[in-house]
Amino acid sequence: MDSIEAIAALSALAQETRLETFRLLVRCEPEGVAAGELARLIEVPQNTMSAHLAVLARAGLARGERRSRSIIYRADLGRLREVVQFLVKDCCGGHPEVCAPLVPDLAPCRRSRAVADD
């Protein structure tokens, strides 16, 4: 990932409805959500949601797949991983103890599972 791609991804998320949409797509992995259902859940008109999904798709953060009469959208978690890796690349300057506190926060589902197992 280069700076231009990172800027495109971050700018796609720098709008409230798109950020909320992307977070909802992440929560709905791996099944995905139909575009119309996304619009209903976020309470925006379908044409507005289509525009937001197009921005997320151009940034590589969401992908749509036609299923019958619906388009099912999913978050591209690989792309999200690339963005996060780009942001923290060289974060510790060769001193992993500097990054150590960040690592558990990047895996909240693991932490919540561990707490649930206790």
GIMOKA-V190794 format. One record per backbone hydrogen bond with DSSP energy under -1.0 kcal/mol. NH is the residue of the N-H (numbers start at 1). CO is the residue of the C=O. If there is no record, write none. Layout:
nh->NH co->CO
nh->NH co->CO
//
This chain:
nh->6 co->2
nh->7 co->3
nh->8 co->4
nh->9 co->5
nh->10 co->6
nh->11 co->7
nh->12 co->8
nh->13 co->9
nh->19 co->15
nh->20 co->16
nh->21 co->17
nh->22 co->18
nh->23 co->19
nh->24 co->20
nh->25 co->21
nh->26 co->22
nh->27 co->23
nh->28 co->24
nh->29 co->26
nh->32 co->28
nh->33 co->73
nh->35 co->71
nh->38 co->34
nh->39 co->35
nh->40 co->36
nh->41 co->37
nh->42 co->38
nh->44 co->39
nh->49 co->45
nh->50 co->46
nh->51 co->47
nh->52 co->48
nh->53 co->49
nh->54 co->50
nh->55 co->51
nh->56 co->52
nh->57 co->53
nh->58 co->54
nh->59 co->55
nh->60 co->57
nh->61 co->56
nh->63 co->74
nh->65 co->72
nh->67 co->70
nh->70 co->67
nh->72 co->65
nh->73 co->33
nh->74 co->63
nh->76 co->61
nh->77 co->75
nh->80 co->76
nh->81 co->77
nh->82 co->78
nh->83 co->79
nh->84 co->80
nh->85 co->81
nh->86 co->82
nh->87 co->83
nh->88 co->84
nh->91 co->88
nh->95 co->92
nh->98 co->95
nh->100 co->96
nh->102 co->99
nh->103 co->99
nh->106 co->103
nh->107 co->104
nh->111 co->107
nh->112 co->108
nh->113 co->109
nh->114 co->110
nh->115 co->111
nh->116 co->112
nh->117 co->113
//
